[in-house]
Amino acid sequence: MNTALETVKQTRVLHWVFLVTIAFYFYAGEIVGRREVEPATLKIVRLAFLAIAAYNIFLSTSFRKKLLSPAQEVLRQTPDDGEALKRWQTGNMLTFCFCEVVALLGFALRFLGGTILEAALFYVTAAGLLIAWAPRAGFARPE
């Protein structure tokens, strides 16, 4: 069983991995190139991707409130509570995944013919959320 400090370290490493992959999406989007898509279709795709991104941000916020907040409260009282630690880590991972979906939408938009600025909106939003929602754990103290 992992201690609180080990779990926090693992979650932070995973957090950095998710951040670095956004840079890879940007690079891959430029290397792979763009397909020519009909402008009317691209407009629909843009709007659909924006709606999906907004929904993912909503889900991410909801999961943070539902899983992370209660888990952090319990962990402040008892840092070695395994169940709360698991909920804390799960909440962080789900948050990272939902943010990553936003970045992937930017990559897909670029691949389908969107401009770099359109795709960058998704990349920057995902990276910004990942940075703002970096795992914080005041409950994990070095032994």
N, C-alpha and C positions, 0 to 999 in steps of 0.2 A: 504494500500500500504506500502510495506517495505521500510525503509530507506536504504541508501547505506551501513551503518554500519551493520544493521541487515542482509542484503543480504550477505555481506562478511562473517559474523559469520556463517550463515546457510551453505554457500558453504564450509567453512573450516571444519565444522563438517562432512559434507558429504564426504569431501576429506579424513578425518581420517577413516571414516567407510569403504571406498574403500580400504585404506591401510590395515586395520585390516582383511578384508576378505581374503586378499592374504595369511595371516598366517593360516587362517582356511582352505583354499584350500590345503596348504602344509600338514597340519595335517590330513585332510580328505583323501588326496591321500595316506598317509601312513597307515591309519586305514582301509580304504576300501580294500586295497590290489590290487594286479596286476592280470590281466588276462593273460593267455598265448596266445600270438598272433604269428602267423608265422613270422619269421624274415624278410622275403621279404616284407610282408604286413606292418610290423612295420617301415621298412625303408621308404616306400612310405608315411605312415602316418606322420613320422617325417618331411619329406621334405614338405609335404602339410601344416602341422602346422607351420613350419618356414615361408613358403610363406604367409600364412594367417596372421601371426604375423607381418611380415614386411609390409604387406598391411595395417594392422590396425595402425601401427605406422605412415605410410605415411598419412593415413586419419586423424589421430589425429593431426599431424603437420599441415595439410591443414586446418582443422577446426579452429585450434588455430589462424592461420594467417587470415583466412576469418572472423571469428566472434570476437575473443578476441582483436586483435590489433586495429581495428577501434573503437570498443566499449571503450577500454581503453583511446584512444585519446579523444573521446567525453567526457568521464567521468572526465578526467583531467581538462577539461574546465568547465563542468557543472556536478558536482557530483550527483545531484539529478535528472538527466535525466532518467526517468523510462524505456524508450525503450532501451537505451544503457545499463542500468543496467541489464535488462532482457537478452540482447544479451551476456553480459559478463558472467552472470550466466549460460546461456545455453551453451556457448562455453566451460566453465569449466566442466560442467556436461558431455557433449559429450566427452571431452578429458578423463575424468575419466572412462567413459564406454568403450571407445576404449582400454584404458590401462588394464581394467579389463578383456577384452576378451583375451588379451595376457596371463594373469594369468590363466584363465579358460582353455586355450589350454594346458598349462603345467599340469594342473590337469587331463585333458582328456588323455594326453600322458602317464602320470604315471598310470592311470587306465587301459590303453590299453597295458601296458607292458613295457613302457619306464623306464629307470633307474632314480634314484633320481637326479642325476647330469643333465640329459637331462631336466627333469621337472624344476629343479632349475634355469636353464637358462631363462625359461619363467617367473618364479616367480620374479627373481631378476631384469629382464628387466622391468617388469610391475611396480614393486615397485620403481625402480630407476627413471622411467619416471614420476610416480606419485609424487615422492619427488622433482624432478627437475621442474615439472610443477605445483607445489603447487600454490594455488590461491594467487596472490599478488594484493593488491589494495591500492595504494598510494592515491587514490582519496577519500577513506572513512575516514573521520576524526571524532573523538568523538565530540559530541556536548556539 
